[in-house]
Structures are given as structure tokens and as C-alpha cells.
Amino acid sequence: MTVTDAHGAVDAVWRIESARIIAGVARIVRDVGLAEELAQDALVAALEQWPESGVPNNPGAWLMAIAKRRAIDLIRRKETYQRKLAEMGHELEIDGDSVEDDVEAILEDHIEDDLLRLVFTACHPVLTMDARVTLTLKLLGGLKTDEIARAFLAPEPTIAQRIVRAKRNLAKAEVQFEVPSGPDLLDRLSSVLEVVYLIYNEGYSATAGDDWMRPALCNEAMRLGRLLAELMPTEPEVLGLLALMELQSSRANARIGPDGEPVLLLDQDRRRWDRLLIRRGLEGIDRAWALEKPPGPYLLQSAIAACHARAADPEDTDWARIAGLYAVLAQVTPSPVVELNQAVAISMAFGPERGLQAVDALADDPSLKDYHLLPSVRGDLLFKLGRLSEAREEFEKAAALTRNERERKLLLERAAAC
């Protein structure tokens, strides 16, 4: 095997297995930052050894065994070795002569529990939301610092510093490497889901830059969503979020025109929607409702997305049901953005005049002052009512507020059409 081949294999394995390795080591050392360093040590060992020995039959287990041995060696050098070893419960045989001897034990390890602990640690509320997102992509997504920087259009040093600070703050706050229990579980779970959905939304509708979408972020968020669904299959909000992302992603191919321009929902060619993703999303929603728990915001949003997915033509969309679901969503999670979306559904179900009344009721909300979709929606409703000069002003205002170049161009085109 050439060095280039070995490096390619290591990169591929790392992207797939890094979260499990870091999680397994973190259970031993109880420090996420240190666990990542030890996992990286295992990566270096692979880069050194695989060109000569070849890729092991189970490369993920090989890396896990090396990383855990490094963790145990580190603990041995500390005064607390005996106490730590007792906590570990002799999980890994430390005197074996070969890494391959440990593979069987690694495969039988409770890695799902470790992954869940890592998820809740990376998304801990002690961190800022930016830090949670960055650390989640780094530890659970296996993304490199420069990849995260490119995804969020941020300087690489900024992202690197954010990661360092996040690990330091977790250690300083003595955040336990554990899954919360009881009432704390649902509170913390909402933070985890918020992080995943924020990553998804940044990919689905980029807030800045020249691209309308960043598919890599959408795919990473869905991968994290599927991981959570495997780890927590009885939580309807987890299933709801995954279904929501799958249903929205089913429209990805139809959302962008031949020149990269945005194509709005009602103008999309629905024959280009991904039927497999739609089926998976609808099945996930059915599983979530079957749990017979009160619906949360993600399950309600996925139910709204399902109304679009089930409509073969825009005219078939059940807008009255969508408006009703938004009304429930506004009670579960009060938000002017939810009310704005509800206003759009009202306009589609009952006419633009009713929709405009609902939008104008939000005009003075301070949280929407710089939200470009408020004037965008208002401009659309005014256009439908034939109030073209007012519509043009709203589209131009929206164009001035957005930071996405593709969206700005679309809004200015709509202004010109008035």
C-alpha cells in the first residue's frame, strides 16, 4: 500500500469512526478535549503503520484500541490511576500483545451509550450556540477545522479558537460526560436538536455568500439526525426532526435552477423531488405519532412539510391544515417567525387580503425588524393584490436586508417585475 493510499483510507475511516472513538475514550478520561487528542494520536499511529502493514480488517476497532491504550497509559502516569481504573471496570485488557486481540472486545463495547454521552456533552448549554455547533461538527461530524470554516464562511483561525475555547469551557465547568436523566433529559435534548437543525438550516438556506444551498451541511445534519434516531428511537421529537430534514431535502434538486438561482416552492418541478426521502420522512412521522406523546415543534413542522410532500401539484396542497398546524406550533413554541409562516398559509387558504392582515399584525415586532422575509412576504401579498408600487418597495427592502447574493438577486428581480 502506498502512503497516498494509506492516507486516503485513514481519512475515510476517520470521517466514519471518529465520533465513536472520541466517545469511547472520553468515557475513560472524562475529558472531551483530551479524548480528541488521544484519538488523534491513534490517527497518527495509523498513518505511520498502515502503509507498511496495510489497512486492518476492522480499521475502526484498530483505531479505538490504540486510542484506549493511549488513554490507559496516560492514566497510569497519574496518581489517580487506581481510582480511574476501578471506574472503568477493567473495560479493556491492558496487557495484550496485539491490537487485534482487543477487536472483539471493542465491537462488543457499549458504544451507543458513549456516543449519546458525546452528543449531550458537545451540545451542552454551558457553551454558546456557535460553540455547540462548531464542536458538534468537529467531534461528531469528523469535519476538519478548515471544512467547518468554509461551511460557515468564517476564518479558519476563528473556528480553531472557538473549538479550543469550547473544550476549555467544558473542562472549566466540570461538565459530566453523561446522559442527563429525568426532566433534565428533555431540556438538554432540545439543545441537541436545536444544534442539529441550525446546522441543517444553514445548509438549506445559506444566510450569507453566493450559494443558495450548501448540501454538505444538510447531509451532515441528516447524518447526525439518523444517529440520534438510532440512539433515541422512542423520542418523537428526534424522529420528527429527522423526518423534517428528509422531507425538506427531498426538494433539494428542484430548489435550484440551471444557473444556480433559487426556485420557490410553488414553482418547483415536483417530478424532481426525491421520492425515497419523502417515503422515509413520512414513515418517520408515522412512527413518531404512534408513540402517542404530545407533539413538539419538530414533529409539528414535519407534519407541515408532509402536507407539501403529499401534494402532487401545488393546487392539491392542504393549506387550511397547514395554517391549523402553524396555529398549534405557535402555541407550543410562540414565535413571530412561526406566525409569519402561518400568515402565508392563511393567504394561500383564504386569500391574500386575510394573509396581509396577519402579516401587518407583526409589522411592529422588534425581533422581525431586520428579518428580510417579513418584507418579502408582504411584497408577495401586495403583488397578488395588485398594489405594485408598494410591493416593489417591500421587495427592495427585503433585498437590502438579506446577506445571500442569490436571494438578493431574486428579490430585486421581483421588484423589477412590479
C-alpha positions as CSV (number, residue, x, y, z in Angstrom):
1,M,0.0,0.0,0.0
2,T,1.4,3.4,-0.9
3,V,1.5,6.3,1.6
4,T,-1.2,8.1,-0.5
5,D,-3.5,5.1,-0.4
6,A,-3.0,4.8,3.4
7,H,-3.7,8.5,3.9
8,G,-6.9,8.1,1.9
9,A,-8.0,5.1,3.9
10,V,-7.3,6.9,7.2
11,D,-9.3,10.0,6.1
12,A,-12.2,7.8,5.1
13,V,-12.2,5.8,8.3
14,W,-11.8,8.9,10.5
15,R,-14.8,10.6,9.0
16,I,-16.9,7.5,9.7
17,E,-15.5,6.3,13.1
18,S,-14.1,9.4,14.8
19,A,-17.2,10.2,16.9
20,R,-17.2,6.6,18.2
21,I,-13.5,6.7,19.0
22,I,-13.7,10.0,20.8
23,A,-16.8,8.9,22.7
24,G,-15.2,5.6,23.8
25,V,-12.0,7.4,25.0
26,A,-14.0,10.2,26.7
27,R,-15.7,7.7,28.9
28,I,-12.3,6.7,30.2
29,V,-10.6,10.1,30.6
30,R,-13.8,12.1,31.3
31,D,-12.5,15.0,29.2
32,V,-13.7,15.6,25.7
33,G,-10.7,17.7,24.7
34,L,-8.2,15.1,25.9
35,A,-10.2,12.3,24.3
36,E,-10.0,14.0,20.9
37,E,-6.2,14.4,21.4
38,L,-5.8,10.7,22.1
39,A,-8.0,9.8,19.2
40,Q,-5.7,12.0,17.0
41,D,-2.7,10.1,18.4
42,A,-4.3,6.9,17.1
43,L,-4.8,8.5,13.8
44,V,-1.0,9.4,13.7
45,A,-0.2,5.7,14.5
46,A,-2.4,4.6,11.6
47,L,-0.6,7.0,9.2
48,E,2.7,5.5,10.4
49,Q,1.8,1.8,10.4
50,W,-0.8,1.3,7.7
51,P,1.5,2.0,4.7
52,E,3.6,-1.0,5.8
53,S,1.1,-3.3,7.4
54,G,-2.0,-2.5,5.3
55,V,-5.4,-1.5,6.5
56,P,-6.7,-3.8,9.2
57,N,-9.8,-5.9,8.7
58,N,-11.7,-3.7,11.1
59,P,-9.9,-0.3,11.0
60,G,-12.4,1.5,13.3
61,A,-11.8,-1.1,16.0
62,W,-8.0,-0.8,15.4
63,L,-8.1,2.9,16.0
64,M,-10.3,2.5,19.0
65,A,-8.0,0.0,20.6
66,I,-5.0,2.2,20.1
67,A,-6.7,5.3,21.4
68,K,-8.0,3.5,24.5
69,R,-4.5,2.1,25.2
70,R,-3.1,5.6,25.0
71,A,-5.7,6.7,27.5
72,I,-4.8,3.9,29.9
73,D,-1.1,4.7,29.5
74,L,-1.9,8.3,30.4
75,I,-3.9,7.3,33.4
76,R,-1.1,5.0,34.6
77,R,1.2,8.0,34.8
78,K,-1.2,9.8,37.1
79,E,-1.6,9.4,40.8
80,T,-5.3,8.7,40.3
81,Y,-4.7,5.6,38.2
82,Q,-6.1,3.1,40.6
83,R,-9.3,5.1,41.2
84,K,-9.8,5.7,37.4
85,L,-9.1,2.1,36.6
86,A,-11.8,1.0,39.1
87,E,-14.3,3.4,37.5
88,M,-13.5,1.9,34.1
89,G,-14.3,-1.6,35.4
90,H,-11.4,-3.1,33.6
91,E,-13.2,-2.5,30.2
92,L,-10.1,-3.1,28.1
93,E,-7.4,-5.7,28.5
94,I,-4.3,-3.7,29.0
95,D,-1.6,-6.4,28.8
96,G,-2.5,-7.9,25.4
97,D,0.4,-8.2,22.9
98,S,-1.6,-7.3,19.8
99,V,-4.2,-4.7,19.0
100,E,-6.1,-7.3,17.0
101,D,-6.6,-9.2,20.4
102,D,-8.8,-6.3,21.5
103,V,-11.0,-6.0,18.4
104,E,-13.6,-8.5,19.7
105,A,-13.9,-6.6,23.0
106,I,-14.2,-3.2,21.1
107,L,-17.0,-4.5,18.9
108,E,-19.0,-5.6,22.0
109,D,-18.5,-2.3,23.8
110,H,-21.5,-0.1,24.6
111,I,-20.5,2.4,22.1
112,E,-24.1,3.7,21.5
113,D,-24.1,4.9,25.2
114,D,-20.8,6.6,24.7
115,L,-22.0,8.3,21.5
116,L,-25.1,9.6,23.3
117,R,-22.9,11.0,26.1
118,L,-20.7,12.7,23.5
119,V,-23.8,14.3,21.8
120,F,-25.1,15.8,25.1
121,T,-21.6,17.0,26.0
122,A,-20.9,18.7,22.7
123,C,-24.3,20.4,22.8
124,H,-24.1,21.4,26.5
125,P,-25.9,24.7,27.3
126,V,-22.8,26.0,29.1
127,L,-21.4,26.7,25.6
128,T,-22.6,29.4,23.3
129,M,-24.7,28.2,20.3
130,D,-21.8,29.0,17.9
131,A,-19.5,26.8,20.1
132,R,-22.0,24.0,20.3
133,V,-22.5,23.9,16.5
134,T,-18.7,24.0,15.9
135,L,-17.8,21.4,18.5
136,T,-20.6,19.1,17.2
137,L,-19.3,19.2,13.7
138,K,-15.8,18.7,14.9
139,L,-16.4,15.8,17.3
140,L,-19.5,14.1,15.9
141,G,-19.1,15.0,12.2
142,G,-15.4,14.4,12.0
143,L,-15.0,17.6,10.0
144,K,-11.7,19.3,9.9
145,T,-11.4,22.9,11.1
146,D,-10.9,24.2,7.6
147,E,-14.0,22.4,6.4
148,I,-16.1,23.9,9.2
149,A,-14.7,27.4,8.4
150,R,-15.5,27.0,4.7
151,A,-19.0,25.8,5.5
152,F,-19.8,28.9,7.7
153,L,-17.7,31.4,5.6
154,A,-15.6,32.1,8.7
155,P,-11.8,32.5,9.0
156,E,-10.1,29.2,10.0
157,P,-8.3,30.8,13.0
158,T,-11.7,31.9,14.3
159,I,-13.1,28.4,14.1
160,A,-10.0,26.9,15.7
161,Q,-10.1,29.3,18.6
162,R,-13.8,28.6,19.1
163,I,-13.1,24.9,19.3
164,V,-10.3,25.4,21.8
165,R,-12.4,27.7,24.0
166,A,-15.4,25.3,23.9
167,K,-13.2,22.4,25.1
168,R,-11.7,24.6,27.8
169,N,-15.1,25.8,29.0
170,L,-16.4,22.3,29.2
171,A,-13.5,21.3,31.4
172,K,-13.7,24.5,33.5
173,A,-17.4,23.9,34.1
174,E,-16.7,20.3,35.0
175,V,-19.4,19.1,32.6
176,Q,-20.0,15.4,33.3
177,F,-19.7,13.0,30.4
178,E,-23.1,11.6,30.8
179,V,-26.7,11.5,29.5
180,P,-29.0,13.6,31.7
181,S,-31.9,11.8,33.3
182,G,-35.5,12.6,34.3
183,P,-36.8,16.1,33.5
184,D,-33.3,17.3,32.6
185,L,-33.2,14.9,29.6
186,L,-35.9,16.7,27.7
187,D,-34.4,20.2,28.4
188,R,-31.0,19.1,27.2
189,L,-32.4,17.2,24.3
190,S,-34.0,20.4,23.0
191,S,-30.5,21.9,22.9
192,V,-29.1,18.9,21.0
193,L,-31.9,19.1,18.4
194,E,-31.6,22.9,18.1
195,V,-27.9,22.4,17.2
196,V,-28.6,19.8,14.5
197,Y,-31.4,21.8,13.0
198,L,-29.3,25.0,13.0
199,I,-26.6,23.1,11.0
200,Y,-29.3,21.9,8.6
201,N,-30.8,25.3,8.1
202,E,-27.5,26.9,7.3
203,G,-27.1,24.3,4.6
204,Y,-30.7,24.5,3.3
205,S,-30.9,28.3,3.1
206,A,-27.4,29.8,3.5
207,T,-27.5,33.1,5.4
208,A,-24.6,34.6,3.5
209,G,-22.4,34.1,0.5
210,D,-23.0,33.3,-3.2
211,D,-24.7,29.9,-2.8
212,W,-28.4,29.3,-2.2
213,M,-27.7,26.0,-0.6
214,R,-24.7,24.1,1.0
215,P,-25.6,20.5,0.6
216,A,-22.7,19.2,2.7
217,L,-24.1,20.8,5.8
218,C,-27.6,19.4,5.1
219,N,-26.1,15.9,4.6
220,E,-24.1,16.2,7.8
221,A,-27.1,17.3,9.8
222,M,-29.2,14.4,8.5
223,R,-26.4,12.0,9.4
224,L,-26.4,13.4,12.9
225,G,-30.2,13.1,12.9
226,R,-30.1,9.5,11.9
227,L,-27.5,8.8,14.6
228,L,-29.8,10.4,17.2
229,A,-32.8,8.4,15.9
230,E,-30.8,5.2,16.3
231,L,-29.8,6.2,19.8
232,M,-33.2,7.5,20.9
233,P,-35.9,5.7,18.9
234,T,-38.7,6.4,21.4
235,E,-38.3,10.2,21.4
236,P,-40.9,11.7,18.9
237,E,-39.1,15.0,18.6
238,V,-35.9,13.1,17.4
239,L,-37.9,11.2,14.8
240,G,-39.8,14.4,13.9
241,L,-36.6,16.4,13.3
242,L,-35.1,13.6,11.1
243,A,-38.4,13.4,9.1
244,L,-38.5,17.2,8.7
245,M,-34.9,17.3,7.3
246,E,-35.6,14.4,5.0
247,L,-38.8,15.9,3.6
248,Q,-37.1,19.3,3.1
249,S,-34.1,17.7,1.5
250,S,-36.4,15.8,-0.9
251,R,-36.9,19.1,-2.7
252,A,-33.2,20.0,-3.0
253,N,-32.8,19.1,-6.7
254,A,-35.8,21.3,-7.6
255,R,-34.9,24.3,-5.4
256,I,-32.1,25.4,-7.7
257,G,-32.4,26.4,-11.4
258,P,-29.8,25.7,-14.1
259,D,-27.8,28.9,-13.3
260,G,-27.9,28.3,-9.5
261,E,-30.9,30.6,-9.0
262,P,-33.4,29.9,-6.3
263,V,-36.7,28.2,-7.4
264,L,-39.6,28.9,-4.9
265,L,-41.7,26.0,-3.6
266,L,-44.8,26.7,-5.7
267,D,-42.7,27.0,-8.9
268,Q,-40.7,23.7,-8.4
269,D,-41.0,20.7,-10.7
270,R,-42.3,18.2,-8.3
271,R,-41.2,15.3,-10.5
272,R,-37.7,16.1,-9.4
273,W,-38.5,15.6,-5.7
274,D,-36.7,12.6,-4.2
275,R,-39.4,10.0,-3.6
276,L,-37.2,7.9,-1.4
277,L,-36.6,10.7,1.1
278,I,-40.3,11.5,1.1
279,R,-41.1,7.9,1.9
280,R,-38.6,7.8,4.7
281,G,-39.8,11.1,6.1
282,L,-43.5,10.1,6.1
283,E,-42.6,6.7,7.7
284,G,-40.6,8.6,10.4
285,I,-43.6,10.8,11.1
286,D,-45.9,7.8,11.4
287,R,-43.5,6.2,13.9
288,A,-43.4,9.4,15.9
289,W,-47.2,9.8,16.1
290,A,-47.5,6.1,17.1
291,L,-45.6,6.9,20.3
292,E,-48.7,8.8,21.4
293,K,-46.8,11.6,23.1
294,P,-47.7,15.3,22.9
295,P,-46.3,16.7,19.7
296,G,-43.3,19.1,19.9
297,P,-42.1,21.7,17.4
298,Y,-40.2,19.4,15.2
299,L,-42.9,16.8,14.8
300,L,-45.4,19.6,14.0
301,Q,-43.0,21.2,11.4
302,S,-42.5,17.8,9.9
303,A,-46.3,17.4,9.6
304,I,-46.4,20.7,7.8
305,A,-43.7,19.5,5.4
306,A,-45.6,16.3,4.9
307,C,-48.6,18.3,3.6
308,H,-46.4,19.7,0.8
309,A,-44.8,16.3,0.1
310,R,-48.2,14.6,-0.3
311,A,-49.4,17.2,-2.9
312,A,-48.6,16.1,-6.4
313,D,-49.4,19.6,-7.6
314,P,-49.3,22.9,-5.8
315,E,-53.1,23.2,-6.1
316,D,-53.5,20.0,-4.2
317,T,-51.8,21.4,-1.0
318,D,-54.0,21.4,2.1
319,W,-53.3,24.9,3.1
320,A,-56.1,25.0,5.7
321,R,-54.4,22.1,7.5
322,I,-51.1,23.8,7.3
323,A,-52.5,27.0,8.8
324,G,-54.0,24.9,11.6
325,L,-50.7,23.2,12.3
326,Y,-48.9,26.5,12.4
327,A,-51.5,27.7,14.9
328,V,-50.7,24.7,17.2
329,L,-47.0,25.3,16.6
330,A,-47.4,28.9,17.7
331,Q,-48.9,27.7,21.0
332,V,-46.1,25.1,21.6
333,T,-43.3,27.5,20.7
334,P,-44.5,31.1,20.5
335,S,-42.5,32.9,17.8
336,P,-43.2,35.8,15.4
337,V,-41.5,33.7,12.6
338,V,-44.0,30.9,13.1
339,E,-46.8,33.5,13.0
340,L,-45.3,34.9,9.7
341,N,-45.4,31.4,8.2
342,Q,-48.9,31.0,9.5
343,A,-49.8,34.2,7.7
344,V,-48.5,32.8,4.4
345,A,-50.6,29.6,4.9
346,I,-53.7,31.8,5.7
347,S,-53.2,33.7,2.5
348,M,-52.9,30.5,0.5
349,A,-56.0,29.1,2.1
350,F,-58.3,32.1,2.5
351,G,-56.8,34.8,0.1
352,P,-54.0,37.4,0.1
353,E,-56.2,40.0,1.9
354,R,-56.5,37.8,5.0
355,G,-52.8,37.0,4.8
356,L,-51.8,40.6,4.6
357,Q,-53.9,41.4,7.7
358,A,-52.0,38.7,9.6
359,V,-48.6,40.0,8.3
360,D,-49.4,43.6,9.2
361,A,-50.2,42.5,12.8
362,L,-46.5,41.5,13.0
363,A,-45.1,44.7,11.5
364,D,-44.1,46.3,14.8
365,D,-42.5,43.2,16.3
366,P,-38.9,44.3,17.2
367,S,-37.5,40.8,16.6
368,L,-38.6,41.0,12.9
369,K,-37.2,44.5,12.3
370,D,-34.2,43.2,10.3
371,Y,-35.8,39.9,9.2
372,H,-35.8,40.0,5.4
373,L,-38.6,37.5,5.0
374,L,-41.1,39.9,6.6
375,P,-41.0,42.5,3.7
376,S,-40.5,39.7,1.2
377,V,-43.8,38.0,2.3
378,R,-45.5,41.4,2.5
379,G,-44.3,42.3,-1.0
380,D,-45.6,39.0,-2.4
381,L,-49.1,39.6,-0.9
382,L,-49.2,43.2,-2.1
383,F,-48.2,42.0,-5.6
384,K,-51.1,39.5,-5.6
385,L,-53.5,42.3,-4.6
386,G,-52.2,44.5,-7.5
387,R,-50.6,47.1,-5.2
388,L,-47.5,47.1,-7.3
389,S,-45.7,50.2,-6.2
390,E,-46.0,49.1,-2.5
391,A,-44.9,45.6,-3.4
392,R,-41.8,47.0,-5.2
393,E,-40.8,48.9,-2.1
394,E,-41.1,45.8,0.1
395,F,-39.1,43.6,-2.3
396,E,-36.3,46.3,-2.4
397,K,-36.3,46.5,1.4
398,A,-36.0,42.7,1.7
399,A,-33.2,42.7,-0.9
400,A,-31.3,45.2,1.3
401,L,-31.7,43.1,4.4
402,T,-30.6,39.6,3.1
403,R,-26.9,38.6,3.1
404,N,-27.3,35.9,0.5
405,E,-26.5,37.1,-3.0
406,R,-28.7,34.6,-4.8
407,E,-31.7,35.6,-2.7
408,R,-30.9,39.3,-3.2
409,K,-30.9,38.9,-7.0
410,L,-34.3,37.1,-6.8
411,L,-35.8,39.8,-4.7
412,L,-34.5,42.6,-7.0
413,E,-36.0,40.7,-10.0
414,R,-39.3,40.5,-8.3
415,A,-39.1,44.3,-7.5
416,A,-38.4,45.0,-11.2
417,A,-41.4,42.9,-12.2
418,C,-43.6,45.3,-10.3
